[in-house]
């Protein structure tokens, strides 16, 4: 992502534009952890089922969910 010249969610937008559940399933994970999903929704960003994975990734990277 460093080579993209973009910051934050914009650095991921081209490679992680699929909806979050589809993206993680395609990459071998069963689901996004409930702690991340609930934290994302509780923060007012919406439901992860409707969001591109890039947004979920950036939320996790910059929140306490990414620190634990």
DRENBA-236858 format. One record per residue: residue in one letter; x negated, y, z of N, C-alpha, C in turn. Coordinates in Angstrom, 1 decimal, decimal comma, padded with zeros to 4 digits, always signed. Atoms other than C-alpha are relative to their C-alpha. Layout:
BEGIN
<r code="A" n_X="X" n_Y="Y" n_Z="Z" ca_X="X" ca_Y="Y" ca_Z="Z" c_X="X" c_Y="Y" c_Z="Z"/>
...
% end
This chain:
BEGIN
<r code="X" n_X="-000,8" n_Y="-001,2" n_Z="+000,0" ca_X="+000,0" ca_Y="+000,0" ca_Z="+000,0" c_X="-000,9" c_Y="+001,3" c_Z="+000,0"/>
<r code="X" n_X="+000,8" n_Y="-001,1" n_Z="-000,1" ca_X="-002,9" ca_Y="+002,3" ca_Z="+000,6" c_X="-000,4" c_Y="+000,5" c_Z="-001,4"/>
<r code="X" n_X="+000,4" n_Y="-000,4" n_Z="+001,4" ca_X="-003,7" ca_Y="+002,3" ca_Z="-003,2" c_X="+001,2" c_Y="+000,7" c_Z="-000,7"/>
<r code="X" n_X="-001,2" n_Y="-000,6" n_Z="+000,7" ca_X="-000,1" ca_Y="+003,5" ca_Z="-004,0" c_X="+000,0" c_Y="+001,5" c_Z="+000,0"/>
<r code="X" n_X="+000,0" n_Y="-001,5" n_Z="-000,1" ca_X="-000,8" ca_Y="+007,1" ca_Z="-003,0" c_X="+001,3" c_Y="+000,5" c_Z="+000,7"/>
<r code="X" n_X="-001,2" n_Y="-000,4" n_Z="-000,7" ca_X="+002,5" ca_Y="+007,1" ca_Z="-001,1" c_X="-000,1" c_Y="-000,3" c_Z="+001,5"/>
<r code="X" n_X="+000,0" n_Y="+000,2" n_Z="-001,5" ca_X="+003,3" ca_Y="+007,2" ca_Z="+002,6" c_X="+001,3" c_Y="-000,6" c_Z="+000,4"/>
<r code="X" n_X="-001,2" n_Y="+000,5" n_Z="-000,6" ca_X="+005,8" ca_Y="+005,3" ca_Z="+004,7" c_X="+000,8" c_Y="-000,9" c_Z="-000,9"/>
<r code="X" n_X="-000,9" n_Y="+000,9" n_Z="+000,7" ca_X="+008,8" ca_Y="+003,7" ca_Z="+003,1" c_X="-000,2" c_Y="+000,1" c_Z="-001,5"/>
<r code="X" n_X="+000,3" n_Y="-000,1" n_Z="+001,4" ca_X="+007,8" ca_Y="+005,1" ca_Z="-000,3" c_X="-001,1" c_Y="-000,8" c_Z="-000,5"/>
<r code="X" n_X="+001,1" n_Y="+000,9" n_Z="+000,4" ca_X="+004,7" ca_Y="+003,0" ca_Z="-000,3" c_X="+000,5" c_Y="-001,4" c_Z="-000,3"/>
<r code="X" n_X="-000,5" n_Y="+001,3" n_Z="+000,2" ca_X="+006,8" ca_Y="-000,1" ca_Z="-000,1" c_X="+001,2" c_Y="-000,1" c_Z="-000,9"/>
<r code="X" n_X="-001,3" n_Y="+000,0" n_Z="+000,7" ca_X="+009,8" ca_Y="+000,9" ca_Z="-002,2" c_X="+000,0" c_Y="-000,8" c_Z="-001,3"/>
<r code="X" n_X="+000,0" n_Y="+000,8" n_Z="+001,3" ca_X="+008,7" ca_Y="-000,8" ca_Z="-005,4" c_X="-000,2" c_Y="-001,5" c_Z="+000,3"/>
<r code="X" n_X="+000,2" n_Y="+001,4" n_Z="-000,3" ca_X="+007,6" ca_Y="-004,1" ca_Z="-003,8" c_X="+001,0" c_Y="-000,6" c_Z="+000,9"/>
<r code="X" n_X="-001,0" n_Y="+000,5" n_Z="-001,0" ca_X="+010,3" ca_Y="-004,4" ca_Z="-001,2" c_X="+001,3" c_Y="+000,6" c_Z="-000,1"/>
<r code="X" n_X="-001,2" n_Y="-000,7" n_Z="+000,2" ca_X="+013,3" ca_Y="-003,0" ca_Z="-002,8" c_X="+001,3" c_Y="-000,9" c_Z="+000,1"/>
<r code="X" n_X="-001,1" n_Y="+001,0" n_Z="-000,2" ca_X="+015,5" ca_Y="-006,2" ca_Z="-002,4" c_X="+000,6" c_Y="+000,2" c_Z="+001,3"/>
<r code="X" n_X="-000,6" n_Y="-000,1" n_Z="-001,3" ca_X="+018,0" ca_Y="-006,3" ca_Z="+000,4" c_X="-000,7" c_Y="-000,8" c_Z="+001,0"/>
<r code="X" n_X="+000,8" n_Y="+000,6" n_Z="-001,0" ca_X="+016,4" ca_Y="-007,3" ca_Z="+003,6" c_X="+000,2" c_Y="-001,5" c_Z="+000,2"/>
<r code="X" n_X="-000,2" n_Y="+001,5" n_Z="-000,1" ca_X="+018,0" ca_Y="-010,8" ca_Z="+004,0" c_X="-000,5" c_Y="-000,8" c_Z="-001,2"/>
<r code="X" n_X="+000,5" n_Y="+000,6" n_Z="+001,2" ca_X="+017,1" ca_Y="-011,7" ca_Z="+000,4" c_X="-001,5" c_Y="+000,0" c_Z="+000,0"/>
<r code="X" n_X="+001,4" n_Y="-000,2" n_Z="+000,0" ca_X="+013,6" ca_Y="-010,4" ca_Z="+000,8" c_X="-000,7" c_Y="-001,0" c_Z="+000,9"/>
<r code="X" n_X="+000,7" n_Y="+000,8" n_Z="-000,9" ca_X="+012,7" ca_Y="-012,3" ca_Z="+003,9" c_X="+000,2" c_Y="-001,5" c_Z="-000,3"/>
<r code="X" n_X="-000,2" n_Y="+001,3" n_Z="+000,4" ca_X="+014,3" ca_Y="-015,5" ca_Z="+002,7" c_X="-000,9" c_Y="-000,4" c_Z="-001,2"/>
<r code="X" n_X="+000,8" n_Y="+000,3" n_Z="+001,1" ca_X="+012,4" ca_Y="-015,3" ca_Z="-000,6" c_X="-001,5" c_Y="-000,2" c_Z="+000,4"/>
<r code="X" n_X="+001,3" n_Y="+000,1" n_Z="-000,5" ca_X="+009,2" ca_Y="-015,0" ca_Z="+001,4" c_X="-000,2" c_Y="-001,0" c_Z="+001,1"/>
<r code="X" n_X="+000,1" n_Y="+001,1" n_Z="-000,8" ca_X="+009,8" ca_Y="-018,0" ca_Z="+003,5" c_X="+000,4" c_Y="+000,1" c_Z="+001,5"/>
<r code="X" n_X="-000,5" n_Y="-000,2" n_Z="-001,3" ca_X="+011,4" ca_Y="-016,6" ca_Z="+006,6" c_X="+001,5" c_Y="-000,3" c_Z="+000,0"/>
<r code="X" n_X="-001,4" n_Y="+000,3" n_Z="-000,1" ca_X="+014,8" ca_Y="-017,7" ca_Z="+007,9" c_X="+000,9" c_Y="+001,3" c_Z="+000,1"/>
<r code="X" n_X="-000,8" n_Y="-001,2" n_Z="-000,2" ca_X="+016,0" ca_Y="-014,3" ca_Z="+009,0" c_X="-000,9" c_Y="+001,1" c_Z="+000,7"/>
<r code="X" n_X="+000,6" n_Y="-001,0" n_Z="-000,7" ca_X="+015,0" ca_Y="-011,0" ca_Z="+010,5" c_X="+000,3" c_Y="-000,2" c_Z="+001,5"/>
<r code="X" n_X="-000,3" n_Y="+000,2" n_Z="-001,4" ca_X="+014,7" ca_Y="-011,2" ca_Z="+014,3" c_X="+001,1" c_Y="+000,9" c_Z="+000,5"/>
<r code="X" n_X="-001,2" n_Y="-000,7" n_Z="-000,5" ca_X="+017,9" ca_Y="-010,2" ca_Z="+016,1" c_X="-000,4" c_Y="+001,3" c_Z="+000,7"/>
<r code="X" n_X="+000,4" n_Y="-001,2" n_Z="-000,7" ca_X="+015,9" ca_Y="-007,7" ca_Z="+018,3" c_X="-000,2" c_Y="+001,1" c_Z="-001,0"/>
<r code="X" n_X="+000,3" n_Y="-001,1" n_Z="+001,0" ca_X="+014,8" ca_Y="-005,8" ca_Z="+015,1" c_X="+001,4" c_Y="+000,4" c_Z="-000,6"/>
<r code="X" n_X="-001,3" n_Y="-000,3" n_Z="+000,7" ca_X="+018,3" ca_Y="-006,1" ca_Z="+013,5" c_X="+000,9" c_Y="+000,9" c_Z="+000,9"/>
<r code="X" n_X="-000,8" n_Y="-000,8" n_Z="-000,9" ca_X="+020,1" ca_Y="-004,8" ca_Z="+016,6" c_X="-000,6" c_Y="+001,4" c_Z="+000,3"/>
<r code="X" n_X="+000,7" n_Y="-001,2" n_Z="-000,2" ca_X="+017,5" ca_Y="-002,1" ca_Z="+017,2" c_X="+000,2" c_Y="+001,0" c_Z="-001,1"/>
<r code="X" n_X="-000,2" n_Y="-000,8" n_Z="+001,3" ca_X="+017,8" ca_Y="-000,9" ca_Z="+013,6" c_X="+001,4" c_Y="+000,6" c_Z="+000,0"/>
<r code="X" n_X="-001,4" n_Y="-000,5" n_Z="+000,1" ca_X="+021,6" ca_Y="-000,7" ca_Z="+013,7" c_X="+000,3" c_Y="+000,9" c_Z="+001,2"/>
<r code="X" n_X="-000,3" n_Y="-000,9" n_Z="-001,1" ca_X="+021,7" ca_Y="+000,8" ca_Z="+017,2" c_X="-000,6" c_Y="+001,4" c_Z="-000,1"/>
<r code="X" n_X="+000,6" n_Y="-001,3" n_Z="+000,3" ca_X="+019,4" ca_Y="+003,5" ca_Z="+016,0" c_X="+000,7" c_Y="+000,9" c_Z="-000,9"/>
<r code="X" n_X="-000,9" n_Y="-000,8" n_Z="+000,9" ca_X="+022,1" ca_Y="+004,6" ca_Z="+013,6" c_X="-000,4" c_Y="-000,1" c_Z="-001,5"/>
<r code="X" n_X="+000,4" n_Y="+000,1" n_Z="+001,4" ca_X="+020,4" ca_Y="+003,4" ca_Z="+010,4" c_X="+001,0" c_Y="-000,8" c_Z="-000,9"/>
<r code="X" n_X="-000,8" n_Y="+000,8" n_Z="+000,7" ca_X="+023,1" ca_Y="+001,0" ca_Z="+009,4" c_X="-000,3" c_Y="-001,5" c_Z="+000,2"/>
<r code="X" n_X="+000,2" n_Y="+001,5" n_Z="-000,1" ca_X="+023,3" ca_Y="-002,8" ca_Z="+009,0" c_X="-001,1" c_Y="-000,5" c_Z="-000,9"/>
<r code="X" n_X="+001,1" n_Y="+000,4" n_Z="+000,8" ca_X="+020,2" ca_Y="-004,6" ca_Z="+007,8" c_X="+000,4" c_Y="-000,8" c_Z="-001,3"/>
<r code="X" n_X="-000,5" n_Y="+000,7" n_Z="+001,2" ca_X="+022,3" ca_Y="-006,6" ca_Z="+005,4" c_X="+000,2" c_Y="+000,9" c_Z="-001,2"/>
<r code="X" n_X="-000,3" n_Y="-000,9" n_Z="+001,0" ca_X="+022,9" ca_Y="-003,5" ca_Z="+003,4" c_X="-001,3" c_Y="+000,9" c_Z="-000,4"/>
<r code="X" n_X="+001,2" n_Y="-000,8" n_Z="+000,1" ca_X="+019,3" ca_Y="-002,1" ca_Z="+003,5" c_X="-001,1" c_Y="-000,7" c_Z="-000,8"/>
<r code="X" n_X="+001,2" n_Y="+000,6" n_Z="+000,6" ca_X="+016,3" ca_Y="-002,7" ca_Z="+001,3" c_X="-001,0" c_Y="-000,3" c_Z="+001,1"/>
<r code="X" n_X="+000,9" n_Y="+000,4" n_Z="-001,0" ca_X="+013,6" ca_Y="-004,5" ca_Z="+003,2" c_X="-001,1" c_Y="+001,1" c_Z="+000,3"/>
<r code="X" n_X="+001,0" n_Y="-001,1" n_Z="-000,3" ca_X="+011,2" ca_Y="-001,5" ca_Z="+002,8" c_X="+000,4" c_Y="+000,8" c_Z="+001,2"/>
<r code="X" n_X="-000,5" n_Y="-000,8" n_Z="-001,2" ca_X="+013,4" ca_Y="+000,4" ca_Z="+005,3" c_X="-000,2" c_Y="-000,7" c_Z="+001,3"/>
<r code="X" n_X="+000,1" n_Y="+000,8" n_Z="-001,2" ca_X="+013,4" ca_Y="-002,4" ca_Z="+007,8" c_X="-001,5" c_Y="-000,1" c_Z="+000,4"/>
<r code="X" n_X="+001,5" n_Y="+000,1" n_Z="-000,3" ca_X="+009,6" ca_Y="-002,8" ca_Z="+007,5" c_X="-000,5" c_Y="+001,2" c_Z="+000,6"/>
<r code="X" n_X="+000,5" n_Y="-001,2" n_Z="-000,5" ca_X="+009,0" ca_Y="+000,8" ca_Z="+008,1" c_X="+000,5" c_Y="+000,3" c_Z="+001,4"/>
<r code="X" n_X="-000,6" n_Y="-000,1" n_Z="-001,4" ca_X="+011,4" ca_Y="+000,9" ca_Z="+011,1" c_X="-000,8" c_Y="-000,8" c_Z="+001,0"/>
<r code="X" n_X="+000,7" n_Y="+000,9" n_Z="-000,9" ca_X="+009,6" ca_Y="-002,1" ca_Z="+012,6" c_X="-001,5" c_Y="+000,5" c_Z="+000,2"/>
<r code="X" n_X="+001,4" n_Y="-000,4" n_Z="-000,1" ca_X="+006,1" ca_Y="-000,7" ca_Z="+011,9" c_X="-000,1" c_Y="+001,2" c_Z="+000,9"/>
<r code="X" n_X="+000,1" n_Y="-001,3" n_Z="-000,8" ca_X="+006,9" ca_Y="+002,7" ca_Z="+013,6" c_X="+000,8" c_Y="-000,1" c_Z="+001,3"/>
<r code="X" n_X="-000,8" n_Y="+000,1" n_Z="-001,2" ca_X="+009,1" ca_Y="+001,5" ca_Z="+016,4" c_X="-000,6" c_Y="-000,9" c_Z="+001,1"/>
<r code="X" n_X="+000,5" n_Y="+000,9" n_Z="-001,1" ca_X="+008,6" ca_Y="-000,3" ca_Z="+019,7" c_X="+000,1" c_Y="-001,5" c_Z="-000,4"/>
<r code="X" n_X="-000,2" n_Y="+001,4" n_Z="+000,5" ca_X="+009,8" ca_Y="-003,5" ca_Z="+017,9" c_X="-001,3" c_Y="-000,5" c_Z="-000,7"/>
<r code="X" n_X="+001,3" n_Y="+000,3" n_Z="+000,6" ca_X="+006,5" ca_Y="-003,4" ca_Z="+016,0" c_X="-001,1" c_Y="-000,1" c_Z="+000,9"/>
<r code="X" n_X="+001,0" n_Y="+000,0" n_Z="-001,0" ca_X="+004,5" ca_Y="-003,0" ca_Z="+019,1" c_X="+000,0" c_Y="-001,3" c_Z="+000,9"/>
<r code="X" n_X="-000,1" n_Y="+001,1" n_Z="-000,9" ca_X="+005,7" ca_Y="-006,1" ca_Z="+020,9" c_X="+000,0" c_Y="-001,3" c_Z="-000,7"/>
% end
